[in-house]
Amino acid sequence: MSDEVKNLLASGYAPTLMGPKPFSFDDVLLAVDPAPDAETERFVAEIYRDRGRVAVV
């Protein structure tokens, strides 16, 4: 979780979330909070390796 989000939560900020089914703010953060740079680079590299394997087959 980024420092900015941590600061908002520590200050008492609680957004109102609405959708077709109940979910939590933590669930949303899991989808939008980026991974560490090294993990992101490994993930992107694996996607490109996989695309290369598919193109060759």
N, CA, C and O atoms as a Tinker XYZ file with bonds, in Angstrom:
   228  protein
     1  N      0.851000   -1.168000    0.000000    73     2
     2  CA     0.000000    0.000000    0.000000    64     1     3
     3  C      0.898000    1.232000    0.000000    63     2     4     5
     4  O      1.881000    1.285000    0.739000    81     3
     5  N      0.571000    2.202000   -0.809000    73     3     6
     6  CA     1.397000    3.400000   -0.908000    64     5     7
     7  C      1.272000    4.253000    0.353000    63     6     8     9
     8  O      0.295000    4.154000    1.095000    81     7
     9  N      2.273000    5.085000    0.576000    73     7    10
    10  CA     2.260000    5.978000    1.738000    64     9    11
    11  C      1.073000    6.928000    1.691000    63    10    12    13
    12  O      0.485000    7.248000    2.724000    81    11
    13  N      0.726000    7.374000    0.498000    73    11    14
    14  CA    -0.408000    8.300000    0.350000    64    13    15
    15  C     -1.703000    7.642000    0.831000    63    14    16    17
    16  O     -2.492000    8.262000    1.544000    81    15
    17  N     -1.915000    6.397000    0.443000    73    15    18
    18  CA    -3.127000    5.685000    0.863000    64    17    19
    19  C     -3.081000    5.426000    2.364000    63    18    20    21
    20  O     -4.094000    5.570000    3.049000    81    19
    21  N     -1.920000    5.045000    2.877000    73    19    22
    22  CA    -1.781000    4.815000    4.317000    64    21    23
    23  C     -2.107000    6.087000    5.099000    63    22    24    25
    24  O     -2.779000    6.032000    6.129000    81    23
    25  N     -1.631000    7.231000    4.606000    73    23    26
    26  CA    -1.910000    8.513000    5.275000    64    25    27
    27  C     -3.396000    8.835000    5.256000    63    26    28    29
    28  O     -3.940000    9.320000    6.248000    81    27
    29  N     -4.057000    8.570000    4.131000    73    27    30
    30  CA    -5.499000    8.811000    4.055000    64    29    31
    31  C     -6.251000    7.937000    5.050000    63    30    32    33
    32  O     -7.138000    8.414000    5.758000    81    31
    33  N     -5.896000    6.666000    5.102000    73    31    34
    34  CA    -6.578000    5.759000    6.022000    64    33    35
    35  C     -6.314000    6.142000    7.473000    63    34    36    37
    36  O     -7.213000    6.070000    8.311000    81    35
    37  N     -5.076000    6.551000    7.773000    73    35    38
    38  CA    -4.720000    6.943000    9.134000    64    37    39
    39  C     -5.478000    8.202000    9.564000    63    38    40    41
    40  O     -5.751000    8.394000   10.749000    81    39
    41  N     -5.812000    9.053000    8.597000    73    39    42
    42  CA    -6.521000   10.294000    8.925000    64    41    43
    43  C     -8.021000   10.069000    9.143000    63    42    44    45
    44  O     -8.750000   10.999000    9.491000    81    43
    45  N     -8.473000    8.836000    8.938000    73    43    46
    46  CA    -9.879000    8.544000    9.143000    64    45    47
    47  C    -10.709000    8.558000    7.874000    63    46    48    49
    48  O    -11.926000    8.379000    7.930000    81    47
    49  N    -10.073000    8.766000    6.732000    73    47    50
    50  CA   -10.786000    8.777000    5.449000    64    49    51
    51  C    -11.371000    7.390000    5.182000    63    50    52    53
    52  O    -10.659000    6.388000    5.252000    81    51
    53  N    -12.641000    7.338000    4.881000    73    51    54
    54  CA   -13.309000    6.084000    4.564000    64    53    55
    55  C    -14.241000    6.314000    3.383000    63    54    56    57
    56  O    -15.353000    6.808000    3.570000    81    55
    57  N    -13.817000    5.971000    2.181000    73    55    58
    58  CA   -14.651000    6.197000    1.008000    64    57    59
    59  C    -15.891000    5.312000    1.037000    63    58    60    61
    60  O    -15.901000    4.250000    1.659000    81    59
    61  N    -16.921000    5.764000    0.362000    73    59    62
    62  CA   -18.134000    4.978000    0.208000    64    61    63
    63  C    -18.029000    4.236000   -1.115000    63    62    64    65
    64  O    -17.876000    4.845000   -2.174000    81    63
    65  N    -18.111000    2.921000   -1.039000    73    63    66
    66  CA   -18.009000    2.099000   -2.238000    64    65    67
    67  C    -19.364000    1.498000   -2.555000    63    66    68    69
    68  O    -20.061000    1.010000   -1.666000    81    67
    69  N    -19.734000    1.536000   -3.832000    73    67    70
    70  CA   -21.009000    0.979000   -4.248000    64    69    71
    71  C    -20.773000    0.086000   -5.444000    63    70    72    73
    72  O    -19.920000    0.374000   -6.284000    81    71
    73  N    -21.513000   -0.983000   -5.524000    73    71    74
    74  CA   -21.391000   -1.881000   -6.656000    64    73    75
    75  C    -22.485000   -2.933000   -6.623000    63    74    76    77
    76  O    -23.360000   -2.896000   -5.758000    81    75
    77  N    -22.439000   -3.880000   -7.568000    73    75    78
    78  CA   -23.488000   -4.894000   -7.650000    64    77    79
    79  C    -23.455000   -5.876000   -6.482000    63    78    80    81
    80  O    -24.457000   -6.536000   -6.207000    81    79
    81  N    -22.329000   -5.981000   -5.796000    73    79    82
    82  CA   -22.236000   -6.851000   -4.629000    64    81    83
    83  C    -21.301000   -6.203000   -3.613000    63    82    84    85
    84  O    -20.486000   -5.358000   -3.982000    81    83
    85  N    -21.405000   -6.579000   -2.356000    73    83    86
    86  CA   -20.562000   -5.965000   -1.324000    64    85    87
    87  C    -19.073000   -6.250000   -1.551000    63    86    88    89
    88  O    -18.700000   -7.356000   -1.945000    81    87
    89  N    -18.247000   -5.268000   -1.306000    73    87    90
    90  CA   -16.803000   -5.452000   -1.355000    64    89    91
    91  C    -16.168000   -4.428000   -0.436000    63    90    92    93
    92  O    -16.816000   -3.479000    0.005000    81    91
    93  N    -14.897000   -4.632000   -0.155000    73    91    94
    94  CA   -14.239000   -3.747000    0.796000    64    93    95
    95  C    -13.239000   -2.837000    0.103000    63    94    96    97
    96  O    -12.809000   -3.103000   -1.020000    81    95
    97  N    -12.880000   -1.776000    0.777000    73    95    98
    98  CA   -11.860000   -0.869000    0.273000    64    97    99
    99  C    -10.532000   -1.612000    0.105000    63    98   100   101
   100  O     -9.791000   -1.349000   -0.842000    81    99
   101  N    -10.230000   -2.537000    1.019000    73    99   102
   102  CA    -8.998000   -3.332000    0.902000    64   101   103
   103  C     -8.996000   -4.155000   -0.383000    63   102   104   105
   104  O     -7.950000   -4.299000   -1.016000    81   103
   105  N    -10.143000   -4.696000   -0.777000    73   103   106
   106  CA   -10.237000   -5.437000   -2.032000    64   105   107
   107  C     -9.898000   -4.541000   -3.221000    63   106   108   109
   108  O     -9.199000   -4.954000   -4.147000    81   107
   109  N    -10.396000   -3.323000   -3.182000    73   107   110
   110  CA   -10.117000   -2.375000   -4.263000    64   109   111
   111  C     -8.623000   -2.062000   -4.301000    63   110   112   113
   112  O     -8.031000   -2.027000   -5.380000    81   111
   113  N     -8.010000   -1.836000   -3.148000    73   111   114
   114  CA    -6.583000   -1.523000   -3.103000    64   113   115
   115  C     -5.741000   -2.663000   -3.650000    63   114   116   117
   116  O     -4.702000   -2.420000   -4.264000    81   115
   117  N     -6.165000   -3.893000   -3.441000    73   115   118
   118  CA    -5.418000   -5.026000   -3.982000    64   117   119
   119  C     -5.362000   -4.974000   -5.503000    63   118   120   121
   120  O     -4.399000   -5.445000   -6.107000    81   119
   121  N     -6.385000   -4.406000   -6.121000    73   119   122
   122  CA    -6.439000   -4.335000   -7.574000    64   121   123
   123  C     -5.710000   -3.123000   -8.137000    63   122   124   125
   124  O     -5.314000   -3.142000   -9.302000    81   123
   125  N     -5.521000   -2.072000   -7.348000    73   123   126
   126  CA    -4.958000   -0.845000   -7.897000    64   125   127
   127  C     -3.601000   -0.465000   -7.318000    63   126   128   129
   128  O     -2.886000    0.341000   -7.914000    81   127
   129  N     -3.236000   -1.021000   -6.181000    73   127   130
   130  CA    -1.961000   -0.671000   -5.563000    64   129   131
   131  C     -0.853000   -1.454000   -6.254000    63   130   132   133
   132  O     -0.861000   -2.684000   -6.213000    81   131
   133  N      0.095000   -0.777000   -6.884000    73   131   134
   134  CA     1.110000   -1.486000   -7.661000    64   133   135
   135  C      2.068000   -2.292000   -6.785000    63   134   136   137
   136  O      2.312000   -1.973000   -5.622000    81   135
   137  N      2.593000   -3.340000   -7.391000    73   135   138
   138  CA     3.600000   -4.171000   -6.733000    64   137   139
   139  C      4.939000   -3.439000   -6.735000    63   138   140   141
   140  O      5.095000   -2.437000   -7.432000    81   139
   141  N      5.895000   -3.927000   -5.966000    73   139   142
   142  CA     7.236000   -3.333000   -6.018000    64   141   143
   143  C      7.792000   -3.387000   -7.443000    63   142   144   145
   144  O      7.434000   -4.272000   -8.220000    81   143
   145  N      8.664000   -2.439000   -7.780000    73   143   146
   146  CA     9.200000   -2.349000   -9.143000    64   145   147
   147  C      9.815000   -3.655000   -9.620000    63   146   148   149
   148  O      9.588000   -4.060000  -10.760000    81   147
   149  N     10.587000   -4.319000   -8.775000    73   147   150
   150  CA    11.251000   -5.566000   -9.191000    64   149   151
   151  C     10.215000   -6.628000   -9.557000    63   150   152   153
   152  O     10.388000   -7.348000  -10.540000    81   151
   153  N      9.151000   -6.728000   -8.781000    73   151   154
   154  CA     8.116000   -7.720000   -9.064000    64   153   155
   155  C      7.376000   -7.373000  -10.351000    63   154   156   157
   156  O      7.060000   -8.258000  -11.146000    81   155
   157  N      7.101000   -6.093000  -10.555000    73   155   158
   158  CA     6.430000   -5.655000  -11.776000    64   157   159
   159  C      7.285000   -5.961000  -12.995000    63   158   160   161
   160  O      6.771000   -6.431000  -14.011000    81   159
   161  N      8.588000   -5.699000  -12.905000    73   159   162
   162  CA     9.491000   -5.977000  -14.030000    64   161   163
   163  C      9.529000   -7.460000  -14.352000    63   162   164   165
   164  O      9.523000   -7.835000  -15.525000    81   163
   165  N      9.569000   -8.323000  -13.322000    73   163   166
   166  CA     9.563000   -9.775000  -13.562000    64   165   167
   167  C      8.261000  -10.195000  -14.238000    63   166   168   169
   168  O      8.272000  -11.016000  -15.156000    81   167
   169  N      7.148000   -9.637000  -13.788000    73   167   170
   170  CA     5.842000   -9.968000  -14.356000    64   169   171
   171  C      5.782000   -9.582000  -15.835000    63   170   172   173
   172  O      5.364000  -10.382000  -16.671000    81   171
   173  N      6.197000   -8.362000  -16.152000    73   171   174
   174  CA     6.165000   -7.896000  -17.545000    64   173   175
   175  C      7.118000   -8.724000  -18.404000    63   174   176   177
   176  O      6.784000   -9.075000  -19.535000    81   175
   177  N      8.293000   -9.034000  -17.880000    73   175   178
   178  CA     9.253000   -9.847000  -18.632000    64   177   179
   179  C      8.667000  -11.220000  -18.942000    63   178   180   181
   180  O      8.859000  -11.740000  -20.041000    81   179
   181  N      7.965000  -11.800000  -17.999000    73   179   182
   182  CA     7.349000  -13.120000  -18.229000    64   181   183
   183  C      6.254000  -13.043000  -19.281000    63   182   184   185
   184  O      6.098000  -13.966000  -20.080000    81   183
   185  N      5.496000  -11.955000  -19.291000    73   183   186
   186  CA     4.470000  -11.784000  -20.330000    64   185   187
   187  C      5.129000  -11.749000  -21.710000    63   186   188   189
   188  O      4.652000  -12.404000  -22.637000    81   187
   189  N      6.222000  -10.992000  -21.856000    73   187   190
   190  CA     6.894000  -10.912000  -23.150000    64   189   191
   191  C      7.534000  -12.235000  -23.538000    63   190   192   193
   192  O      7.538000  -12.589000  -24.717000    81   191
   193  N      8.086000  -12.988000  -22.558000    73   191   194
   194  CA     8.636000  -14.310000  -22.859000    64   193   195
   195  C      7.531000  -15.230000  -23.351000    63   194   196   197
   196  O      7.717000  -15.979000  -24.310000    81   195
   197  N      6.373000  -15.172000  -22.688000    73   195   198
   198  CA     5.247000  -16.010000  -23.078000    64   197   199
   199  C      4.763000  -15.649000  -24.478000    63   198   200   201
   200  O      4.466000  -16.540000  -25.274000    81   199
   201  N      4.680000  -14.374000  -24.787000    73   199   202
   202  CA     4.269000  -13.949000  -26.136000    64   201   203
   203  C      5.250000  -14.447000  -27.169000    63   202   204   205
   204  O      4.842000  -14.851000  -28.258000    81   203
   205  N      6.537000  -14.429000  -26.857000    73   203   206
   206  CA     7.553000  -14.930000  -27.786000    64   205   207
   207  C      7.389000  -16.421000  -28.047000    63   206   208   209
   208  O      7.554000  -16.877000  -29.178000    81   207
   209  N      7.065000  -17.186000  -27.000000    73   207   210
   210  CA     6.858000  -18.638000  -27.168000    64   209   211
   211  C      5.634000  -18.892000  -28.046000    63   210   212   213
   212  O      5.659000  -19.781000  -28.896000    81   211
   213  N      4.584000  -18.135000  -27.853000    73   211   214
   214  CA     3.355000  -18.332000  -28.643000    64   213   215
   215  C      3.616000  -17.974000  -30.096000    63   214   216   217
   216  O      3.128000  -18.668000  -30.987000    81   215
   217  N      4.365000  -16.920000  -30.362000    73   215   218
   218  CA     4.635000  -16.478000  -31.732000    64   217   219
   219  C      5.469000  -17.488000  -32.498000    63   218   220   221
   220  O      5.333000  -17.611000  -33.715000    81   219
   221  N      6.333000  -18.213000  -31.794000    73   219   222
   222  CA     7.223000  -19.174000  -32.446000    64   221   223
   223  C      6.488000  -20.466000  -32.774000    63   222   224   225
   224  O      6.810000  -21.130000  -33.759000    81   223
   225  N      5.508000  -20.827000  -31.961000    73   223   226
   226  CA     4.807000  -22.104000  -32.132000    64   225   227
   227  C      3.926000  -22.111000  -33.311000    63   226   228
   228  O      3.271000  -23.117000  -33.586000    81   227
